[in-house]
Amino acid sequence: MAHSSSPSLLPNRGATGAYIRVMDAVSGATAVLAAAALAAGVLAVCHMIFMRYALGQSTIWQTEFAVFSITGAMLLGAPYVLLTGGHVAVTVLPDALSGWPRKLMLLTASLVGLSFCVALAYGAWLYVLEAWHGGWTTGTVWNPPLWPALLPMAIGASLLSLQYVAEILRGEANHGSSH
């Protein structure tokens, strides 16, 4: 049920409209953070290439940092991708339907996606807390703590869950409930 955040698709009043506007703004802000993380990962790769091939020196932190930051960017950018409809979707069947069967199919797909994201968020937060309390590190030469690398998964899955709720509410507010 992903929709563009154009004004015609936003309910203007009430708690539903406020929730949708807040989540859209949070998803947009998180997308900016994701872009910064992606840029940091790219810069780390460029630094690593320069250190290895131009200066002939070994690198310690760059590979791990690039993996963490680029993966974090993907996870933190997911709510914005859902908001803007930028995800890959096979829409042959929903496009062939109209009326309540189409709405029901889209709502069902959104509820399945929401369920998966809630389960992922729950597991991710448990994992972050376990890494934090256990003092886990990566075990590499650089050996940073592991929890900061896991945190984008927990935050991203949580925000993606909340954005799914906004998209479901947006669809219901614009189309009315037919069931």
Secondary structure, 3 states (H helix, E strand, C coil): CCCCCCHHHCCCCHHHHHHHHHHHHHHHHHHHHHHHHHHHHHHHHHHHHHHHHHCCCCCCCHHHHHHHHHHHHHHHHHHHHHHHCCCCCCCHHHHHCCHHHHHHHHHHHHHHHHHHHHHHHHHHHHHHHHHHHHCCECCCCCCCECHHHHHHHHHHHHHHHHHHHHHHHHHHHHHCCCC
